[in-house]
Amino acid sequence: MPRSGGSYSTSDLSRKSGDIIAEALRHPVTITQRNKPRLVLLNIDDYERLMRQSDARTVGMLETMPRELFDEFQAAVDAYAETDEASR
């Protein structure tokens, strides 16, 4: 039933939603529209895992930035400021 390994058109979704949902419970399924991927159906466990991973992002602050990286950042800001002032 799958087209190219778990990919279905929106028309397929209308006609065969039960089968496609059953497959999406086993692994992610791509839904295409006009032959372009538009949606992905996936089970709740996979969705929650992805959401947990995205929440693991950290915020950096200048105070916690490694000195070498801070110096590089400062040099880039200074160079930009000098170029901006020269163009005025």
Secondary structure, DSSP 8 states (H G I E B T S, - for coil): --BTTTEEEHHHHHHSHHHHHHHHHHS-EEEEETTEEEEEE--HHHHHHHHHHHHT-----GGGS-HHHHHHHHHHHHHHHHHHHHT-
